[in-house]
Amino acid sequence: MHDAQVAPAASPKVTAAGSVTAAPASAPSLQAPPPPPASGQLVAQATQLASQRKYADAVVVLNQVLGANPGDEAALRLRAVLLGAIGRYAEMRADVDAVLKLKPNDSQMLASRAVASLGLRQIDQGLADANRAIGVNPNSAAAYAARGAVYRVMGKFEEALADFDSSISLNPKGDSAAFTERGQAYVGLSKFDKALVDFDQALVLSPTNDVARAVRGLTLLLKGNNAEGMVDIKNALDRNPNNQIAELGQGLAMLVSGQTDRALLALNQVIGKNTAYDSLARVLRARALLAKNDPTNALIDVNIALGKFPNDPGTLQLRGLVWLAKHDYHKALDDLSRAITKRETVEGYFARARVHEAQNNFDKATDDYRRATQLPAAGVFDVLAQAAARQKIQQLPKKVPCGNSSSGTEGTCL
């Protein structure tokens, strides 16, 4: 309740005769404060701020609405979305739960709770909520997008793609985030060209989508297109210096340019902070540690990544490289062969050829080096491995005995 405000005393008045008389006394007036804006107006104001990406400011406005009426459904729904946008997932889920108490089978809110649980790294709860949302409404684009996001973080990229396809088919022109998520699932499968198409579409729908911009830059760097990739990375960091995907891209750029110490510094900013990209950050840090001749600590990062995704071919391949650096050729051969069985890559064949060569098995080494030169390079590490494989093809004949060694006749067998 506001205190009453007393009007100032009236000033004295001068008469025509020049005498001074007191002005008539006036009763003190009570000035009530202006009525607060209606909740609908405040929600509209918050919506306008959100359209300008002023999410924290919009949350402050909605706090006023919910302070007066904690059960205002429109304000709770909007604040939940905005809290998710700024990474305040525990508060987001509290708002979602408040709505679900009123409407337990609200598919949109169940999908939002799946997103909040994912942000809190409660993967099983996120998957359960997304499944329930789809069960309630099989035509909910948001529900499929939420489950796809959970699958992507779980490393189930094919399942994620199927859900994102469903989400996009239900809402083909309305959700930039769905294209961004599907692109990231393609990145998980090393299908970089398809990923870039989705990121481009996401940015057409929402030019201020900094996640799409950062991950497009990261993907371009993974493809080996440093110049174009760094444009996106720098733009994303200019808009948000704490964009962790952009920081990851910066670390990758430094790694492939030989700036190992700077790469480690950048990657350390991401590891342990971003659920979806923690494994990739650890894999890149392991590569940096290998470049510094530290296979022991590289192995720690690789094993943590494999603990989350035991059958990921790229990470198995990298562990094979770590075993090679530690001269444990049996383990290296096992991991590299498993990785190649799951997905053929230039780097995989090149690494396995190095193991065969170290074991003086030159015929198998030659076969793998040759295969490494024949496969199309899928990314920057394949490009580097392919160049090295071509050099090896030229050098290896000098090491390969051929002909009848007992007769002293030797040649080359390539």
HELIX and SHEET records of a PDB file:
HELIX    1   1 SER A   39  SER A   51  1                                  13    
HELIX    2   2 TYR A   55  ALA A   68  1                                  14    
HELIX    3   3 GLU A   73  ALA A   85  1                                  13    
HELIX    4   4 TYR A   89  LEU A  102  1                                  14    
HELIX    5   5 SER A  107  GLY A  119  1                                  13    
HELIX    6   6 ILE A  123  VAL A  136  1                                  14    
HELIX    7   7 ALA A  141  VAL A  153  1                                  13    
HELIX    8   8 PHE A  157  LEU A  170  1                                  14    
HELIX    9   9 SER A  176  GLY A  188  1                                  13    
HELIX   10  10 PHE A  192  LEU A  205  1                                  14    
HELIX   11  11 ASP A  210  LYS A  223  1                                  14    
HELIX   12  12 ASN A  226  ARG A  239  1                                  14    
HELIX   13  13 GLN A  244  VAL A  256  1                                  13    
HELIX   14  14 THR A  260  ASN A  268  1                                   9    
HELIX   15  15 ASP A  278  ALA A  291  1                                  14    
HELIX   16  16 PRO A  295  LYS A  308  1                                  14    
HELIX   17  17 PRO A  313  ALA A  325  1                                  13    
HELIX   18  18 TYR A  329  LYS A  342  1                                  14    
HELIX   19  19 VAL A  346  ALA A  358  1                                  13    
HELIX   20  20 PHE A  362  GLN A  374  1                                  13    
HELIX   21  21 VAL A  380  GLN A  395  1                                  16    
HELIX   22  22 LEU A  396  LYS A  398  5                                   3    
HELIX   23  23 SER A  405  SER A  407  5                                   3    
SHEET    1   A 2 LYS A  13  VAL A  14  0                                        
SHEET    2   A 2 VAL A  20  THR A  21 -1                                        
END                                                                             
